[in-house]
Amino acid sequence: MTVDEIYEMIGQNVYNAIPVDEWEKAEVLFRGDNHAIHTEGVYYSKGEKRALDVHEFDVAIEFALMRLHKKMMPADKSNPWNRAVFTLLPSGEFNMEFSLVEEEEGE
């Protein structure tokens, strides 16, 4: 699976999980690595932030993200990340930002 196919899969799943016709933006946070992924999301409709039911997502997304993490994390660990935010607009435009966040104890 290519990186573009992973992005397309995420975008389609996010779009399908939005329960209203009119929305401004959706954001999904992925936390994890190439062993496990935790997902949570929100969408904005009529200026209100609402929870996105990520349990509606295809479970294949988690495996695709673990593969993406492995592809982006070469042996020298020069491109580390443990969080990614996928933002989708109704136009189909999207962005995915990656970051490395030190985990706090108990998180």
PyMOL commands that set and color helices and strands:
alter all, ss='L'
color gray80, all
select helices_A, chain A and resi 3-17+54-56+60-72
alter helices_A, ss='H'
color red, helices_A
select strands_A, chain A and resi 25-32+37-45+48-52+83-88+94-99
alter strands_A, ss='S'
color yellow, strands_A
deselect
rebuild
show_as cartoon
